[in-house]
């Protein structure tokens, strides 16, 4: 509605809440309470700084073992980036992919083996959806019907399964913090800063457009150090 009088309002400063961050010991304690594919995904969330959906949507072609890299495609803001693939998880990941490949070959032998493709790639490359490189790294246990094409495909795991597994692992580990899947991404950035990585490198690894978004982790570290210094004075 048009107003008769001019209102010189001052915009409220957006609040920035400090993210929950686990210590390396707490990360290990939670991961030790997990098993199977859920444990492997959490190791990637923490070791590569991935968002939950980014991890679920990884395809075989996005993993570069020789260069220890993960290519994150069409992430938040429809942008892509490259992040690290930790050596500690590579052996378990390769063993997991062997099992995934057996499932894919079984699907092909039964007349299936297709996955959904992003954007218009299905029309441009009609047979690409059955190729190994396009398969999801973490496929679902059951095939389903693609609502767009009507074809029977194997989609990736649902996020809710991992979220429940993380919640249970945190409870079993006795970690008294509010922890979700995104907490491992926060911990990844914070621990890199504590290890001496520069803020610009971490910005690239996380895929932040503005370095101000990444700077929030430095604030968390400074407040943590202030608390420690205060405790030493007691």
C-alpha positions in Angstrom: 0.0 0.0 0.0 1.3 3.5 -0.8 2.1 5.6 2.3 1.5 9.3 2.6 4.5 10.0 4.8 8.1 9.1 4.1 9.5 6.6 6.6 13.3 6.8 7.2 13.6 3.3 8.6 16.9 1.8 9.6 17.3 -1.8 8.3 18.0 -4.3 11.0 21.4 -5.8 10.9 21.1 -9.5 10.0 22.2 -11.8 12.8 24.9 -14.3 12.4 24.8 -17.3 14.7 28.0 -19.1 15.4 27.8 -22.6 14.0 28.1 -25.7 16.1 31.6 -27.2 15.8 32.9 -30.5 17.0 36.4 -31.1 18.3 38.5 -33.7 16.3 38.0 -36.1 19.3 34.2 -35.7 19.1 34.2 -36.2 15.3 36.1 -39.5 15.8 33.7 -40.5 18.6 30.6 -40.0 16.5 32.1 -41.7 13.4 33.1 -44.7 15.5 29.5 -45.2 16.4 28.5 -45.5 12.7 28.9 -48.3 10.2 28.4 -49.1 6.6 27.5 -46.5 4.0 26.4 -44.0 6.5 29.8 -43.9 8.1 31.4 -43.5 4.7 29.2 -40.5 3.9 29.9 -38.8 7.2 33.6 -39.3 6.6 33.2 -37.4 3.3 31.1 -34.6 4.9 33.9 -34.0 7.3 36.9 -34.8 5.1 35.7 -32.9 2.1 33.5 -30.3 3.5 30.5 -31.4 1.5 26.9 -30.4 2.1 24.5 -33.3 2.7 22.8 -33.0 -0.7 26.2 -32.6 -2.5 27.4 -35.9 -1.0 24.2 -37.7 -2.0 24.3 -36.4 -5.5 27.9 -37.4 -6.2 28.4 -39.5 -9.3 31.2 -41.9 -10.2 32.8 -39.4 -12.6 33.0 -36.8 -9.8 35.7 -38.8 -7.8 39.3 -38.3 -8.9 41.4 -40.7 -6.9 44.7 -40.1 -8.6 44.5 -36.4 -7.7 42.7 -36.9 -4.4 39.9 -34.5 -5.5 36.1 -34.4 -5.5 34.3 -32.4 -8.1 31.1 -30.9 -6.7 28.8 -30.0 -9.6 25.8 -27.8 -9.7 26.0 -27.1 -6.0 24.3 -24.2 -4.2 23.8 -21.3 -6.6 24.3 -23.8 -9.6 28.1 -23.5 -9.3 30.7 -26.2 -9.3 33.9 -26.5 -7.3 36.8 -28.8 -6.5 37.5 -30.0 -3.0 39.8 -32.5 -1.4 39.3 -36.3 -1.2 41.1 -37.4 2.0 43.4 -40.4 1.7 42.0 -41.9 4.9 38.7 -42.6 3.2 39.9 -43.7 -0.3 40.4 -47.4 0.4 36.9 -47.8 2.0 35.4 -45.7 -0.8 37.0 -47.9 -3.5 35.6 -51.0 -1.8 32.2 -49.4 -1.6 32.3 -48.6 -5.4 33.1 -52.3 -6.2 29.8 -53.2 -4.5 28.0 -50.4 -6.3 29.4 -51.6 -9.6 28.1 -55.2 -9.0 24.6 -53.8 -8.3 24.8 -51.7 -11.5 25.9 -54.7 -13.6 23.0 -56.8 -12.1 20.6 -54.0 -13.0 21.8 -53.9 -16.5 21.5 -57.7 -16.9 17.8 -57.4 -15.8 17.1 -54.6 -18.3 17.5 -51.7 -16.0 20.6 -49.8 -14.9 19.4 -46.2 -15.7 19.7 -43.1 -13.5 18.3 -39.7 -13.7 20.5 -37.1 -15.5 20.7 -33.4 -14.7 19.1 -30.7 -16.9 18.6 -31.8 -20.6 21.5 -34.3 -20.8 19.0 -37.2 -21.2 17.9 -35.8 -24.5 21.4 -34.9 -25.6 23.0 -38.2 -24.6 20.1 -40.8 -24.7 22.3 -43.7 -23.6 24.4 -41.9 -20.9 22.0 -42.8 -18.1 23.1 -46.4 -18.2 26.8 -45.7 -18.3 28.9 -46.5 -15.2 30.4 -43.0 -14.8 26.9 -41.4 -14.4 25.8 -43.7 -11.6 25.4 -42.3 -8.1 28.1 -43.1 -5.6 25.5 -43.8 -3.0 22.6 -45.4 -4.8 19.3 -46.3 -3.2 18.7 -49.9 -2.2 15.5 -50.1 -4.4 14.7 -49.0 -7.9 11.9 -46.4 -8.4 9.9 -44.7 -11.1 11.2 -41.4 -12.5 8.2 -39.0 -12.3 9.5 -37.0 -15.3 10.2 -39.8 -17.8 8.3 -42.7 -16.3 11.4 -45.0 -16.5 12.5 -47.3 -13.8 15.7 -45.9 -12.3 17.9 -46.2 -9.3 18.1 -42.9 -7.4 20.5 -41.9 -4.7 20.0 -42.5 -1.0 17.5 -40.4 0.8 18.9 -37.7 3.2 16.6 -38.7 6.0 18.3 -42.0 6.6 21.7 -40.4 7.2 20.2 -37.7 9.4 18.6 -40.4 11.7 21.9 -42.3 11.8 23.9 -39.2 12.7 21.4 -38.4 15.5 21.7 -41.9 17.0 25.5 -41.9 16.7 25.8 -38.6 18.5 23.6 -39.9 21.3 25.6 -43.1 21.6 28.9 -41.2 21.6 27.7 -39.0 24.5 28.3 -35.7 22.6 26.3 -33.1 24.3 25.9 -30.7 21.4 23.2 -30.1 18.9 24.7 -32.0 15.9 23.4 -32.4 12.4 24.9 -33.5 9.1 25.9 -29.9 8.4 28.0 -29.8 11.6 30.7 -31.9 10.0 31.1 -29.2 7.2 31.4 -26.6 9.9 34.0 -28.7 11.7 35.9 -29.3 8.5 36.3 -25.5 7.9 37.2 -24.7 11.5 39.8 -27.5 11.8 41.4 -26.3 8.5 41.7 -22.8 10.0 43.2 -24.2 13.2 45.7 -26.1 11.1 46.9 -23.0 9.3 45.0 -23.0 6.0 44.4 -19.5 4.7 40.8 -18.2 4.6 40.7 -17.8 0.8 41.6 -21.5 0.3 38.9 -22.6 2.7 36.4 -20.3 0.9 37.2 -22.1 -2.4 36.9 -25.5 -0.8 33.5 -24.6 0.7 32.2 -22.9 -2.4 31.3 -19.6 -0.7 30.8 -16.7 -3.0 31.7 -14.1 -0.4 34.7 -14.5 2.0 32.5 -12.8 4.7 30.6 -16.1 4.9 33.8 -18.0 5.5 35.0 -15.5 8.1 32.4 -16.6 10.6 34.6 -19.6 11.4 37.5 -17.2 12.4 35.1 -15.6 14.9 34.2 -19.0 16.4 37.9 -19.8 16.8 38.7 -16.4 18.4 35.9 -16.8 20.9 37.0 -20.3 21.7 40.6 -19.0 22.4 39.2 -16.2 24.6 37.3 -18.8 26.6 40.4 -20.9 27.0 42.5 -17.9 28.1 39.8 -17.0 30.6 39.8 -20.5 32.0 43.6 -20.4 32.5 43.2 -17.3 34.7 40.9 -19.2 37.1 
